[in-house]
Structures are given as structure tokens and as C-alpha cells.
Amino acid sequence: MPERIMPGLGLRAFYDPGQRNWGTSVSEDLRALSVLVQARALSRSTALPGIGSVGDVYIVPADALINANALALWDGEPLSEGWAFLTPQEGWQVWVADEGQHVRFTGGAWVEVPRPGIVPVRTLTVTAHTLELTDPGHILETTGSSGVTITIPPEAAVPFEIGTLINVTQVGTGIATIAAAADVSLNGVTGGSVTLDGPWSGAALVKRGADAWVIQGALAGAVA
């Protein structure tokens, strides 16, 4: 029977005798399986060393000029080892040793997997921020004296899952405004905006449907 691609990791199997130099294909697939089952990488921020050690696996930094975000593994015949690269697929999850946490590949980037009971804080240092796929599961804090506008983008631009939760806290005196982009409904008001109630006030944003969000918390009022 001819070779076919198996579900899940896409490994190859069921070769006809002698088909496609199957020994090489099987070895490549076993290597991918060895890396991806209980995947563990040393780092995702360290530049890839010129020479690795047996068993080393890294996530290539996102700002690398080549192979950015790929899984890099030191492998090969003895005395002929080198870096082999696996292109990540949506949903792959890896434990990063030097951070002590899991990351998941989603939307073209590796993002932290929230740990139960721990909500990481991300400080916004800009006056305008459009929500992105790395924001869910975080508390976004505005800390300065200048106003900050946080915009909910349309689903076509940033495909958040239904049920996505993002928390916003205004720490500084600058007014935090939550704004819905055109064609996005915030509490049923298309294109609406709302401000938080002052320093140390907060709100929770939840996506409840396609381009439909709910905001709950300490709100000052709607902005025209």
C-alpha cells in the first residue's frame, strides 16, 4: 500500500517495500517524535550557539534573521552533528527550561501558557495599544500620567477565541479608555468606548461572539 500521512503530527507510514528510501523517512519522523512528545527547550531567548551538545533543543529567538521561532535540535551522526530545524505548527506546546514555563505557538508566535492561579502582569508604556494574541490571560496595567487607549480589534485582524479574557487596570493618573474598533460591538454599542473610573480601577474584557465583547468592572462612563 502507498505511503500516507498520519493524523496529528503528520508522520509518514504504511510504505510499500522499498518506497521512497523509507529508512530515511522513518528516521526523520522518529526524530520529530522524539522532540515533540513532552517537548522541552533550553531557551527561546538565547542566540543559537554555533556548536551544541547532544540532546540540546532551543526555540530560535523571534528576532533571529533565519529560522525565527523554529525548534532547533543538535543532531546527526557522531562527529558530523549540526542544527536541524522543525517549523512550528499552530498549537505546539513546549516547556522552556530557563523560564520555567510552557509556551504555545499561536498566531505565528510563542506565547506563555497561563499557569493556574497565576495571572501575569504586562505594563503598557505607550498611549495607544491594540489588543494582540499575546494579551489573553494577562492583566494589562497603565501606569503613567498620560491617557492610554486600548482598542479591541476586529476578528478579521486578530482572531481571538470566543471566551477570551483580558483584564485591564489603571494604576496611574492617566485615564484608561477601552475602545472598540469599527464593526466591533462593546456591550452592544458598535464603535463605542468607555473609560475606567480612575487610579486602581479595573475591568475585564470577555469575547462572547464574533466581533462582540463584554466589559465589566469599575467604569466611569461611555465616550462618544
N, C-alpha and C positions, 0 to 999 in steps of 0.2 A: 504494500500500500504506500502511496506517496507521503512524503513528509507533510506535516501540518503544524500550525501554530496552536499551542495550548492556551487555554484561558488564564487570566491572572497576569503572571509575569511575562507571558508571551514566549515561553521556552519552546524549543523545537523538538518534535518526537515523531515516532512511527515512520522511520525511514525504510525505504526499500533497500535490500542488501547492496552496499557499495554506493548508495546515493550521496551525492554532494560531499564526498570526503567526510562522512558523518562523524568520524572520530574527532575532527577539529570542531565541528559544530557542537557536539556533546560537551567537549571540554569548555568551550566558551560559555555554554548555558550553565554548566555546573559552577563556573567561576562567578557568574552573575548571581546564582542562587546562594553561593557561599557568602557573598557580600550583603545581599538584601534581606535574608532571613535574620531577624534580630540585628538589623543594621546598626553599626557603631562607627563613628568617625572621630578622629583625634581632635579636629578643629574645623571651623568654617571661616575663620578669620586669618589664620596663619598662611603666609605665602607658601606655595608648594615647594618643598626643598628639592634641590637638584637630584639628590640620592636619598631614597627611603630605606626602610628596614622591612624585613619580611613581615607581612601582616598589616602594614600601615594602610589606613584608609583616611582620606581627607575629603571634605567638601571644598572645592575650589572657590576662593572668595568671589563674591558677586561683582567686584570691580576688576577682576582679572581680565587681561586683554584677550586671552584664549581660554576656552573650556570653562568659562564662568559658570558657577553653580553645579558643575558636573561632579560626580563622585570619582575620586582618583584613588586607585589602588596600586600598590607596588607589587608587581607580579612578573613572572617569567621563568625561563629555565635558569638553573643556577649559573651565576656569573654573567648572565645576559638579561637581568631583570630591568624593568623600566616601568614608567607610569602608564597604566591602562585607564581609560575613562568610560564611565557609564553616564549617558544622558538621562537626567531625572524625569520621571513621569508624574503627572498630577496625582497627588495623594501619597507619594512615597514618604515614609517617616524614618528618621534616623536619630539615634542618641549621639549628642555631641559631648565628648568627654570633658573638654576644658571649660564648658559652660554648665555641665551637669543638668542638661535638659534635652527633651525631644524637640525636633523641628520637623515641620511638614512642608513638602513642596506644593505650593498652591499659587495660582496666578503668576507663574514664572519666577517665583522667589521662595526661598526657605524662610518660614515664619515659625515663631515659637509656638509650641503646643501648650495651652494653659494647663497648669497643674491644679488639681482640685484644692479649693480653698485659698489659692494664692492668685491675686489679681495684680499683674504688673502695671506700673505707672509709667506713662510716656508724657514728658513735658513738651508743650508746644512753645517754641521760641519765635514763631512767626505770627503775623497778624491775620493771616488767612490760611486755612488748611482744608483741603478737600479729603473726605474720608477715603481710606485706601484699604486694601485687603489685609494689611498688617495691623489694623486698628482693633478688630473684634477681640474681645476678651481683655482689653486694656481699659484703664482709666486715663483719659486724656486730661491733663491739667494745664490751665492757662495761668501763668504766674506773674505776668508783667503789669505795667500801668496802662498800656495801650490796649484798645479793644481788639478782640480776636473773633473772626467769623469762621465758623466750622460749617462746611457745606456738605450736604448729603447728595452724592452724585446720582445720575440716572443709572438704572440697571444695565443699560447698554454699554456704559463706560466702565462700571465696576460691578461685577456680578456677585454681590453679597448673597449668601444663602438666606432663605426665609428663617426667621428665628435668631438672626444675628443680633448680638447685644454689644453695645458700646456705651461706656459711661463717660460723662464729661463733668469736670469740677472746675469752677472758677476760684482760684486761690488768690490771685492778685486783684487790684482795684479796676483793672481794665475790663470792660463789660464783655462777657462771652455771649455771642449770638449764634444760635443754631439756625441755619438757612437751608431750605430745600431748593435744589436746582429746578429749573423749568421741567414740567411734566412729572415732578416727584411730589407726592402727597405727604404732608406732615400733619398728623392729626386731622386729615381730611381736607386740609386747605392747600390747594395746589400753589406752589411758589411761595408759601408762607414762611415767616421767620419768627423766632421767639428768642428773648434774652433770658439769661439766668438772673437770679434775684440778688446777686451781689457776692462779695468775697465769701468763700467756703460754701457756696450753694452748689448744688449738683443736679444732674438729670441723667436719666437712662434713655437711650435710643434703641428701639427694637424694630427690626424689619418684619412686617406682618404679611406682606404680599408684594407682588411685582410693583416696584416704584411706590410702595406705600409703607410709611413709617409711623410709629407712635413715640411720643416723647412724654415722660413722666418725671416729675421732680419739683425742685424749687424754682419756679418760673416767674419772671417779672411781668411778662405780657407779650402780646403779639406785636410784631413790627410790620408796618405796611410795606 
